[in-house]
């Protein structure tokens, strides 16, 4: 029997996460006495005491295991797995991704420089971006990035002019297949009338391909798409693959062009709370491959090498955010629990209405669970970290709260709102905790203010 793995759960079917309550926590999560929880063999209260709060905890073993799960689902003889750095990037993560055999997808010169200076091979990096700056393109060409994804027709001439004489640059074209998918309207990127990509429907994508073919400095290797984020069903990918294969067949007929690569992006959904849906990775890999093979056979073209770009699905469930309760307030029918972080370290609830399942750690409570609103310390009514969260009725100032599934789009989207420094990132593995990214200090913030 084939084992099925969802990207919102551990690859291993057994262990301490077996209960629904801990189903969205890292596979290494364990229960300790007095309401304590450990991740990677390290008690979370120990992390809070040693590194302070707020803090992000990242389970290295979980990240690596999720990389391996993707590699197993998409074998390297016919597919390439590329980690989407926008979800979260630091030097240690660059090393983990490289050691597990994944490529890297970046969206700026900053992400690219960090990766390459950390030892990641530039030829295994893909550069994205709907509005790449001259610095982005110059850095990519200087470092020898593997592929650049063309996102607009104007980018073709700009890039071709920047390629040094007698050299070529591999490129892909980001296509809008006209498929709307994703967990929120702000993260649906495969339909028409939005800023990413080039439309199949109005011919923009085909026109961009023709322009690339007129530029000898550019070598078109394939097509790219990204439907959106938090997609939990396979159907949108299959529909998009059918449309992209149709375009590939059209390009073969019109230009004699044989494209060797098809990048279907990422966006694989994960569960943020117990019971939520997540993408079935095994089914996705099997059905997309079958659709691609049958579609190419019907069109009379060769089967391109598949590329997938998971980000959130690799690093999201590996992270836990730690907060200290500062205040508890009852206002009308609302029970507010205010913590020492907020939208500066996690803007996602305010942006997308994401819901989390925080947990009291560090002490046992016999009080009944009640619905509370966990809020941050910032001067915004929308600074809500978890609405209608179930916590013991006796939560009080000084308590510790842990929020699972905090590894993706937390630090990468964090800000210095109210001049509150961004939290540190602490890696845990085999009973050891080590600092990966230090806490942003007031000196860091004040050092940028050079005016008089």
N, C-alpha and C positions, 0 to 999 in steps of 0.2 A: 504494500500500500504506500502511495506517495504521501509524504508528510506535507501539510499545507502550513505556510507561515504567513501571518499578517504583519505588516510593518508597524502596527501599533502594539505588538506584544513581543515577548521574548522569543528567541529562536528555540530555546529549550522549553519543553512543555511542562516541566515540573519545577519544584523549588518554592521559595518563600512567597513568590508573587501569585501563587495559585488562587488565593481568595480574590473575590471581586474587588474588595476594598483596596488591594495593592496591585491590581491588574495593570495599571498604567505606570507603575513605578519601574525602575531598572530591575533587571533579572537578579542582581546581587542583593536586593533589598532584604533585610532581615529584621525581625522583631526582637527587641531586647527588653529587659525588665523596666518597670516604671514608665511605660509609655514611650520608651526610646526606640528609635529606628536607626538602622545602620545601612549604609550604601557603600559597596566596594569594601566591606569589612571595617568601615570607619563610622563611629557613632556621629550622627549629625549634630548633636549638642557639642561634641568635641570640636567639630569644624567651626561652629558659631563662636565658641569660647576662644579658639585660637586665632581665627581670622576676622571675627566681628560679623555684624549684620548691617545691611543686607549682604548676601553673598550667593554666588552661583556655585553649585557643586556639580562636577561633571564626572560621570562614571566611565573611565577609559575602557574598561572591559566591555561595557555595553556598546560604546561607539565602534570598537573593533569588531565585535560580533555582528553588528548590523552591516558593517562593510562586507564581512564574509558572507552574510546571508544574501546580499545583492550579487556578489560575485558568483555564488552558487546558482542563483535564479537566472542570471544572464552570463553564461559561460563565455570566457574571453575568446574562444575560437570563432564566435559569431556575434559578439556584442562587447561594448565597452561601457563601464560604469564610471561616471564623472561626478564627483562630489560638488554640490552647489555651495560655494564658499559664502554666499550672502547670508545663509542661515546662521553661521557662526564661524569665525576664523581666528586662529592664533597660531603661533609658531609650533606649539606642541601638536595641535590638530593637523597641521601640514605634515608633520612627521608620521603621525598615525595613518593618515590617508595614503601617503606614499608607501609605507610599509605593508599596507593591506592591498596594494595593487590597484588603487583607483586613480583616475585622472582628476583634474580639478577644473572647475568652471568659475571664472571671476568676472566682475562687472566694472572694474576701475583699475587705474594705474596703481593705486594704493594696495588693493588686494593682490594684484599681480606682483608688485615689488616684494611684498611680505612673503609670498609663496616662494619666489625664486631665490631671495636672499636666505630663506630657510632651507634651501637645498632641493626644492621641487623642480624636476626637469621642465623647462619651458615648453618643450615640444609636446608635453602631455597636458597642456593647459588650453582651455577654450575661453576666449574673451567675448562677453556679451555687452549689450547696452543699446538702448534706443537712441541715445544722444552721446556718442563717444566724443570726448574732448580731443583736441590735438595732442595733449599729453598722453591720453590713453593710447592712442594709435602709435605715437612715437615710441612709447615705452614698450608696447607689444612688439613692434618691429625690431627695436634695439635688442630686446631679450630673446627674440626668436620664438614667440608664442606659436603653438601648434596650429590653431585655427582661430579665425576672427569671424564672428557671425554678423553678416550684413543685415542691418535693420531698416535701412532707407535707401532710396535710389541715389540721393546726393552723396551718400557715404562711399559709393563705388569709385567715383572720380577722386575724392579726397584720399582714399586709401591707396589707390593705384599711383597717385602722384607722390605719395610718401614712401613707397617701396624703393629701396636703393637700386641703382642700375644693375642689370644682370642677375637680379634676384627675383624670386616669386614668393607670394604669400598664399597659403591655403585659406580658403574662405568657404562659408556656408551662407545660405539665404534663409532668414527667418520668415516663415510663411504663416499667414493666418488661414487656417482651414475652415473657419466659419463655424466652429463648434464651441458652444458656451458651456463651460463646466467650472466647478470650484465651489468652495464652501461659503463664499461671501462675494457680493458684487464687485468689491474692490480688488479681488484677487482672481478674477476671471479674465484671462488674457488671450483666449483663442478665438473670440468672436470678432465681428466687424466693429468699426467706429471706436477704436481705442488706440493708444499711442504705440503699441508694439507691433512689429512685423509688417509684412506686405501682403495684401489681399490676393487670394486666388480669384475671387469673384470679379473684381474690376480689372484684372490683368496686371496689377502692379508687381506681383511676384515674378510673373513671366517676363515683364519688361526689365526688371532688375537683372535677371539671369542673362538676358540678351546683352545688356550693357557690360556685365562681367566678362562675357565671352569675347568682347571687343577689346579687353584689357589684357595684354600678354603678361603683365606683372601679377595678375591674379589667377589662381587655379581653383576652380569651383569643385569641391569634393562631395557636396551633398546638400540636403535641405534640412531645416531645423524648424521645430514648432514647440510651443509651450502653452498648454491649454489653460493652466491656472494652478491654484493651490488647494489643498485639502479635498482632493477628488477621491472618493471612496468606492467608485464602481469602474469596471473595465470598459463599459460600453462607449464612453466618449473617445477613448484612445483608439478603439477599433474603427469608429466612424472617421476619425481624423486620418488614420493610416490609409483607409480606402481612398480618401480624397488626395492625399499626398502621393500615393502610388499612381493615381490617375495623372497628376501633374508630371511625375517622372516619366511616364509613358509618353506624354505629350512632348516633353523636351527631347526625348529620344527620337520621336518622329520628326520634329521640326529642325533640330540641330545635330542629330546624330550623337547626342550627349548621353554618356553612360555615367550615372552618379553612383558612387560607391558607398555613401553613408546616408543614414537617416537618423536624425536626432529627435526623439519624441519628448524631450524635456523631462521634467519631474512632476512635482505637485501631488505625490502619493500621500493620501490622507492618513493621519494618525489619530488615536483616541486621546483626548485631553482629560476625560473623566470616565470612570468605569461604566461600561455598557455602551459607549459610543462606537460608531462604526469606524473601521479602518480598512485601508486597501489590502486585499488579499494578493500578496506579491507573487506567489506561485501561479495563481490563476492569471494575473496580469501578464507575466512573462510567457506563459504557455499560449494564451489566446492571441497576444500581439504577434508572437512569432508565427503562429498558424495563419493569421490574417495577412501578414506580410508575405509569407511564402505563397499562399494561394492567389493573392492579388497580383503579385509579380508574375506568376505563372500564366494567369489569365491575360495579362498585358504583354507577355512575351519579352519581359526584361529580367535582368539578373537581380537576385536578392541582395540589397545593400546591407552593409554592416550596421547593426542597430546601436544607438547610443542612448543611454538614459542618464538623467541628471538628478538624483535624489539629494536633498539637503536636509530638510526638516525630518524626514523619515529616518535618517541616520543619527542625527545629533539631538533632535527634540526630546525623545523619551529618555535620553541618557542624562538629562539635566534636572536638578532640583534647586529651587530658590528658597533661601532661608531668610526669615524676617523675625524681628522682635516686636511684640505688641507694645504700643506706647499708650494707647487710651482705649477705653470701652465706653460707649455712649448709647443710651436708649432715647430715641426721638420719635414720638408718636408710636407707630407700629413697627418701626425699624430698629434693628439691633446692629450698631456699627462697631466694628473692630478695626482700629487704626494701627498701622504698622510703620516701621521706619524706612520703608521704600515706597514704591508707587509707580506712577506712569513714567518716571524718568528711567526706571530700570525695566519696565514692561509696559509699553504703550499699546499692546495688542488688544486688551479689552476695550480701550477707548476707541481704537481704530476699527476693529472688526467685531466687537461684541463677543470675543472669545470667553468661554467659561472654564474655570479651573476648579479643582477639588483640593483646597488646602487642608492640612492636617495638623492638629496639636501634637507636638513632640516634647519629650523631656520630662513629662510627668503624666501620671495616670489620672483620669477623671471618671467619676461615677455619675456625673451630671448627665441629664438627657441631652441629646443633640437638638439644636434649634437652628433655624435658618438665620444666618447673619450676612451682613455685607462687609467684606474686607476691603478697606479703603486705604489709600496712601496718604502721605504727608504733604502733598502739593496743593497749591492754591487753585484747584479746579474741582468743580462739582463732579466732573466726569472722571476723576482720579479714583477709579474703582478697579481693584485687582480681582475680586471674585464676588459676584452677586449670588445671593441665595445659596451660600455655602453652608453645609452642615457642620457645626462645631459645638463642643460642649457648652452648655449655658453658663458655666463658671469661668470661661476664658477671662483672663485678667492681665493688666499691664505687667510686663516682664516675661510673659509666656513666649515660647518659640513656636512659629508656624512654619511648616514646610510645604512648598507647592511643587508637585511633580510636573513632568513634561515641560521643563523650563530651559531646555538646551538650545532651542532655535528661536531666532528673532527676538531675543531679549537683549543681550549685550550689544548685538549688532545694530539694534535700533534704539539703543539707550541714548539719553541726552543729559545735559547738565542743567536741566530746568531747576530754578531756584538756587543755582550754584551748589547742588548736591552732587558730590562726586559719584561716578559710576562704580558699581560693586566689583570686587575681585572675582576671579574664577579659580576654583580649587579642584584639582583632579584627585580622584580617589581610586585606589586599586590595591588589592591584596593587603588590606589593613593599613595602608599608608596614605597620607594626604600631602599634597604638595601644591604650592602656589604656581599657577600658570600665568595669570594676569593680575597685577597688583591693583589695589584700590586706588581710584583717582583721588588725589589729595587737593586741598585748597591751594597749595603751592602750584600744582599743575594748572589749575584753573586761572589763578591770578597771574601766572607767568605769561599767559597769552595776551593779557591786557597791557599794551605797551604805549597807550596814548596818554596825554597829559591835558 
